[in-house]
Amino acid sequence: MACTITVKNGTLENGEAEAYIARAIEKFGVEPRHIDITVQGDEVDLDYDLGARDFQRIRRITGYLVGTLDRFNNAKRAEEHDRVKHGVC
């Protein structure tokens, strides 16, 4: 994936844009699709576009907040299986 960069209100030194891409990868774990960089004197304002991200559903099951049941041991899996699920009428 190639990250595009838009610089507003100034210019960047050599390699500075690549450093911002590397920082985004380190911070978010993915390379951004686009970065808007607004230069404000000696400071910059970074606006990342990371694209669509997968949404993981989190549920409260047997007192725990979980996304999946794969980390439950057999006793917790049995407890989840035997619980009464209430519906809305």
C-alpha positions, 0 to 999 in steps of 0.5 A: 500500500502506498501512503499519499501525503498532503502538506499544508502551510509549509514544507517538510525536510527530507525524510520527515514524511517517511518518519511520520509514516513509520510513526503511524505504522508503529502507533496503529499497526497499519500503514495509513492510506493518506496523511494530511500534515498541517505545518504550524511554525515548529509544530505539525498537525497530523491527520491520518486516514487509516481506511476501513478497519474490522469491527470486533463485537464485544459481549458481556458473557458470564461476567467477562467482556469478550470478543470471542470464546476461544480463550475460555477453558472448558468450564467457562465454555460449558457455563456459556453453553448452559446459560439462559439467553433472554430475548426481547418480546 
